[in-house]
Amino acid sequence: MARTNYAFDKRQKDLAKKKKKEEKRQKKLAAKSDELANEDLPGGRRC
């Protein structure tokens, strides 16, 4: 019977966590840039 490779499991879990964190950061960055773009409309109006 094969033994469980805990180091591999931990590495995969850490990679998934990093990927999720990066996606969340990108989403926040996109939302912030959209917010800034809306403020730059003439007359101070928003969409």
DSSP file (Angstrom, degrees, kcal/mol; ACC not computed):
  #  RESIDUE AA STRUCTURE BP1 BP2  ACC     N-H-->O    O-->H-N    N-H-->O    O-->H-N    TCO  KAPPA ALPHA  PHI   PSI    X-CA   Y-CA   Z-CA
    1    1 A M              0   0    0      0, 0.0     2,-0.1     0, 0.0     0, 0.0   0.000 360.0 360.0 360.0 137.9    0.0    0.0    0.0
    2    2 A A        -     0   0    0      1,-0.1     2,-0.2     3,-0.0     3,-0.0  -0.451 360.0-124.9 -77.8 146.4    1.3    3.5   -0.9
    3    3 A R        -     0   0    0     -2,-0.1     2,-0.3     1,-0.1    -1,-0.1  -0.589  29.4-101.7 -88.0 153.3    2.1    6.0    1.8
    4    4 A T        -     0   0    0     -2,-0.2     2,-1.1     1,-0.1     3,-0.1  -0.562  25.0-138.9 -74.5 133.9    0.5    9.5    1.7
    5    5 A N     >  +     0   0    0     -2,-0.3     4,-1.9     1,-0.2     3,-0.2  -0.763  24.5 177.6 -96.1  91.6    2.8   12.2    0.5
    6    6 A Y  H  > S+     0   0    0     -2,-1.1     4,-2.6     1,-0.2     5,-0.2   0.827  76.7  58.2 -67.0 -32.6    2.1   15.0    2.9
    7    7 A A  H  > S+     0   0    0      2,-0.2     4,-2.3     1,-0.2    -1,-0.2   0.908 107.2  47.8 -64.6 -40.9    4.7   17.3    1.5
    8    8 A F  H  > S+     0   0    0      2,-0.2     4,-2.5     1,-0.2    -2,-0.2   0.930 112.1  49.4 -64.2 -45.5    3.0   17.1   -2.0
    9    9 A D  H  X S+     0   0    0     -4,-1.9     4,-2.2     1,-0.2    -2,-0.2   0.905 111.6  48.8 -60.5 -42.7   -0.5   17.7   -0.4
   10   10 A K  H  X S+     0   0    0     -4,-2.6     4,-2.5     2,-0.2    -1,-0.2   0.912 110.6  50.8 -64.6 -42.3    0.8   20.7    1.5
   11   11 A R  H  X S+     0   0    0     -4,-2.3     4,-2.4     1,-0.2    -2,-0.2   0.912 110.8  48.4 -62.0 -43.3    2.5   22.2   -1.6
   12   12 A Q  H  X S+     0   0    0     -4,-2.5     4,-2.1     2,-0.2    -1,-0.2   0.895 111.8  49.7 -64.4 -39.8   -0.8   21.8   -3.6
   13   13 A K  H  X S+     0   0    0     -4,-2.2     4,-2.1     2,-0.2    -2,-0.2   0.911 111.6  48.6 -64.9 -42.9   -2.8   23.5   -0.8
   14   14 A D  H  X S+     0   0    0     -4,-2.5     4,-2.5     2,-0.2    -2,-0.2   0.894 110.7  50.7 -64.9 -40.6   -0.3   26.4   -0.7
   15   15 A L  H  X S+     0   0    0     -4,-2.4     4,-2.3     2,-0.2    -1,-0.2   0.901 110.6  49.2 -63.7 -40.9   -0.4   26.8   -4.5
   16   16 A A  H  X S+     0   0    0     -4,-2.1     4,-2.3     2,-0.2    -1,-0.2   0.896 111.0  50.2 -64.5 -40.1   -4.2   26.9   -4.4
   17   17 A K  H  X S+     0   0    0     -4,-2.1     4,-2.3     2,-0.2    -2,-0.2   0.915 111.3  48.0 -64.6 -43.5   -4.1   29.4   -1.6
   18   18 A K  H  X S+     0   0    0     -4,-2.5     4,-2.4     2,-0.2    -2,-0.2   0.903 111.6  50.6 -63.0 -41.6   -1.7   31.7   -3.5
   19   19 A K  H  X S+     0   0    0     -4,-2.3     4,-2.3     1,-0.2    -2,-0.2   0.916 111.4  47.3 -63.7 -43.7   -3.7   31.5   -6.7
   20   20 A K  H  X S+     0   0    0     -4,-2.3     4,-2.2     1,-0.2    -1,-0.2   0.903 112.0  50.4 -64.5 -41.5   -6.9   32.4   -4.9
   21   21 A K  H  X S+     0   0    0     -4,-2.3     4,-2.1     2,-0.2    -2,-0.2   0.896 110.8  49.0 -64.1 -41.0   -5.2   35.3   -3.1
   22   22 A E  H  X S+     0   0    0     -4,-2.4     4,-2.5     2,-0.2    -2,-0.2   0.900 110.3  50.9 -66.0 -41.3   -3.8   36.6   -6.4
   23   23 A E  H  X S+     0   0    0     -4,-2.3     4,-2.2     1,-0.2    -2,-0.2   0.902 110.6  49.4 -62.4 -40.4   -7.2   36.4   -8.1
   24   24 A K  H  X S+     0   0    0     -4,-2.2     4,-2.3     2,-0.2    -1,-0.2   0.896 110.6  50.4 -64.9 -40.5   -8.8   38.3   -5.2
   25   25 A R  H  X S+     0   0    0     -4,-2.1     4,-2.4     2,-0.2    -2,-0.2   0.911 111.0  48.8 -63.9 -43.0   -6.0   41.0   -5.5
   26   26 A Q  H  X S+     0   0    0     -4,-2.5     4,-2.4     2,-0.2    -2,-0.2   0.892 110.4  51.3 -63.6 -40.0   -6.6   41.3   -9.2
   27   27 A K  H  X S+     0   0    0     -4,-2.2     4,-2.2     2,-0.2    -2,-0.2   0.914 111.4  46.9 -64.3 -43.3  -10.4   41.6   -8.7
   28   28 A K  H  X S+     0   0    0     -4,-2.3     4,-2.4     2,-0.2    -2,-0.2   0.906 111.9  51.2 -63.8 -42.0   -9.9   44.4   -6.1
   29   29 A L  H  X S+     0   0    0     -4,-2.4     4,-2.2     1,-0.2    -2,-0.2   0.903 110.6  48.2 -62.8 -42.4   -7.5   46.2   -8.4
   30   30 A A  H  X S+     0   0    0     -4,-2.4     4,-2.1     2,-0.2    -1,-0.2   0.903 111.8  49.6 -65.4 -41.6   -9.9   46.0  -11.3
   31   31 A A  H  X S+     0   0    0     -4,-2.2     4,-2.0     1,-0.2    -2,-0.2   0.899 111.4  49.3 -64.3 -40.3  -12.8   47.3   -9.1
   32   32 A K  H  X S+     0   0    0     -4,-2.4     4,-2.2     2,-0.2    -2,-0.2   0.899 110.4  49.4 -67.5 -40.5  -10.6   50.2   -7.8
   33   33 A S  H  X S+     0   0    0     -4,-2.2     4,-2.1     2,-0.2    -1,-0.2   0.869 110.4  51.4 -67.9 -35.1   -9.5   51.2  -11.3
   34   34 A D  H  X S+     0   0    0     -4,-2.1     4,-2.0     2,-0.2    -1,-0.2   0.901 109.4  50.8 -64.5 -40.7  -13.2   51.1  -12.5
   35   35 A E  H  X S+     0   0    0     -4,-2.0     4,-1.2     1,-0.2    -2,-0.2   0.907 111.0  47.6 -63.9 -42.3  -14.1   53.4   -9.6
   36   36 A L  H  X S+     0   0    0     -4,-2.2     4,-0.8     1,-0.2    -1,-0.2   0.876 109.7  53.2 -66.5 -37.8  -11.4   55.8  -10.4
   37   37 A A  H >< S+     0   0    0     -4,-2.1     3,-0.5     1,-0.2    -1,-0.2   0.868 106.3  53.3 -65.6 -36.7  -12.4   55.9  -14.1
   38   38 A N  H >< S+     0   0    0     -4,-2.0     3,-1.1     1,-0.2    -1,-0.2   0.820 104.1  56.0 -68.8 -30.4  -16.0   56.7  -13.1
   39   39 A E  H 3< S+     0   0    0     -4,-1.2    -1,-0.2     1,-0.2    -2,-0.2   0.733  97.7  64.3 -73.2 -21.6  -14.8   59.7  -11.1
   40   40 A D  T << S+     0   0    0     -4,-0.8    -1,-0.2    -3,-0.5    -2,-0.2   0.377  74.4 119.5 -85.6   5.0  -13.0   61.2  -14.1
   41   41 A L  S X  S-     0   0    0     -3,-1.1     3,-1.6     4,-0.3     4,-0.1  -0.397  77.0 -93.4 -68.7 148.7  -16.3   61.7  -16.1
   42   42 A P  G >  S+     0   0    0      0, 0.0     3,-1.0     0, 0.0    -1,-0.1  -0.319 110.5  21.1 -61.8 142.7  -17.0   65.3  -17.1
   43   43 A G  G 3  S-     0   0    0      1,-0.2     3,-0.1    -3,-0.1    -2,-0.1   0.485 120.8 -86.9  79.2   1.7  -19.3   67.2  -14.6
   44   44 A G  G <  S+     0   0    0     -3,-1.6    -1,-0.2     1,-0.2     2,-0.2   0.648  85.2 147.2  73.1  13.3  -18.4   64.8  -11.8
   45   45 A R    <   -     0   0    0     -3,-1.0    -4,-0.3    -4,-0.1     2,-0.3  -0.476  36.7-145.7 -82.6 153.6  -21.2   62.4  -12.9
   46   46 A R              0   0    0     -2,-0.2    -7,-0.1    -3,-0.1    -8,-0.0  -0.774 360.0 360.0-112.5 162.5  -21.0   58.7  -12.6
   47   47 A C              0   0    0     -2,-0.3    -2,-0.0     0, 0.0    -1,-0.0   0.488 360.0 360.0 -65.8 360.0  -22.4   56.0  -14.8
